């Protein structure tokens, strides 16, 4: 559920409320009952959930068998694949 930020025209208080996207914006200030406006904010990023593999991509120094002694998939010998992305 998104969080929206509001500001009151009368008292100037700023506050946030979690509301469903389908819910109508608030109109009254919780402090003075003045008129409020929903502010436009920069939003937030999104979070990817699930399994994550933190291994360097192809072409990086850490991925070089000759320089690090390991391939990008952690093997100590070449696996014969151009990239280990499919594993």
Residue pairs with C-beta under 8 A, 6 or more apart in sequence:
1 18
1 19
1 20
2 18
2 19
2 21
3 16
3 17
3 18
3 19
4 16
4 17
4 18
4 19
4 25
4 26
4 38
4 39
5 14
5 15
5 16
5 38
5 39
5 41
6 14
6 15
6 16
6 17
6 25
6 26
6 29
6 36
6 37
6 38
6 39
7 13
7 14
7 36
7 37
7 39
8 14
8 29
8 31
8 32
8 34
8 35
8 36
9 34
9 35
9 36
9 37
10 29
10 32
10 34
10 35
11 29
11 31
11 32
11 34
13 29
13 30
13 31
13 32
14 39
15 30
17 26
19 25
19 26
25 38
26 36
26 38
27 35
27 36
28 34
28 35
28 36
29 35
29 36
55 63
55 72
55 73
55 74
55 84
56 62
56 63
56 72
57 63
57 72
58 72
58 82
58 83
60 72
61 67
61 68
62 68
62 72
63 71
63 72
65 71
65 76
65 77
65 78
69 76
70 76
71 77
71 78
71 79
71 84
72 83
72 84
73 79
73 84
73 87
